[in-house]
């Protein structure tokens, strides 16, 4: 009886774990594909100051994820930094 209960518990756990695997995440397409790579390439060609800027930003803000998302969304205007994602 104990073995049967254990098998049912394991099977139930497996079903609950794997039931969410088949649902892929949904995300919007970027406004301008490859804009982030294009922009970062241009910034890096401008000199080593860009690397220091990113390093400082990452160290001071727990990472640059939010800033990258704002850039990709086109929320950062060209007056702040050239942004081809907002075209």
Secondary structure, 3 states (H helix, E strand, C coil): CHHHHHHHHHHHHHHHHHCCCCCCCCCCCCCCCCHHHHHHHHHHHCCCHHHHHHHHHHHHCCCCHHHHHHHHCCCCCCCCCCCHHHC
